[in-house]
């Protein structure tokens, strides 16, 4: 196999999907998601996160854990969320 063929094979492997086995053995239940959120709202979230993190010190609070709790509590009060969306 020529060096160019080897190079192309190596590059091709970069774009292949990972094997199913690798994803099944992952112990991390989290997945990266991208959403577009109003900038002013995200600034409020950032400020509140910093405030809560400071208040709960020395307990370590990650931003993802903070956001997960906000979302979970929002889902628990879904009727209020629906009411806010229909106003």
Secondary structure, 3 states (H helix, E strand, C coil): CCHHHHHHHHHHHHCCCCCHHHHHCCCCCCCCCCCCCCHHHHHHHHHHHHHHHHHHCCCCCCHHHHHHHHHHHHHHCHHHHHHHHCC
